[in-house]
Amino acid sequence: MNELSMNTVNFASLALSLIVLVVGLFAWYFVNRASVRASEQIALLEALLEQQKRQNALLRRLCEGNEPAGQIPAAVDADANDENDFVRLVAER
């Protein structure tokens, strides 16, 4: 009689351990999958940011090339400096 209850306890302990293992693996799978997807999205966003920086630099060069030399009024120049100062305050990601 005592052996029967001991076998039942061992079997219940083994079953519980297997259930915890399966649930743990299941949770690890989805956490790992979410982490990989987040890493891919971060890489894509960083690539997009780099492309936007290159486009902005190209646009600035094009705009500077189209301006008549030395004919920028002081008021416009002051506004441009104010805009640049504001852009510096915005955090890049």
N, C-alpha and C positions, 0 to 999 in steps of 0.2 A: 504494500500500500504506500509506503514511504517512497519507494522508487518511482511509482507512478506520478506522485506530486512533484518529485524532483525533476523528472523528465519534462513535465508540463511547464515548470518554471524555466528550465533551460531552453525549451522550444519557444516560449513566450519572449524570453530575453533575446534570443536569436532573431525572432520575427520583428521585434521592436527595433533592434539594431539595423536590420535590413530596411525597414520602413524609413528610419531616420536617414540612412545612407541615400536611399532613392530620393527622398525629399530634398536633401542637401545637394545632391547632384543636379536635380531639377532646378533648384534655386540658383546654383552656380552657373548653369547653362544660360539662364536668362539674364543674370547680372553681367556675365562675360559678353554676351551678345550685345547688350545695351552699351557696354563700355566700348566695344569695337565700333559700333555704329556712331557713338559720340566722337570717337577719335577720328573716324572718317569725315564726319561733318566739320570738325575743327580744322582738319587738313584742307578741306575744300574752302572753308571760310578764309583761311590764311592765304591760300592761292588767289582767291578773289580779291582780298585786300592788296596783295602784291600787284595784281593786274590794275587795280584802281589807282594805286600810287604811280605806276608807269603811265597810265592814261592821263593822270593829272599833270605829271611832268611834261608829257608830250603836248598837252593842251596849253600849258604855260609857255612852252617854247614857241608854239604856233602863234599864240596871242602876242608874244613879244616880237615875233618876226613881222607881224602885220601892223604894229604901231609905228607911226612916224617918229623918227628919232628926235628926241629932245623937245617934244611938243606936249608933254603931259602937264596939265595945270597943277598947281600946288594943292588945291582942294581935293582933286581926284587922287593925288599921291598920298595925302593924309588919310583919305578913306580907305585906300588899299592897305595902308599900314594898320589901320584899325581892324580891318577884316582879317589880316594875317594874325594879329594878336588874338582875335576871337577864335580862329581856327586852332591856334596852339593850346587853347584851354580845353578843347574837346579831346577826350581820351580816345586813342586808337586801340582797337582790339586786336 
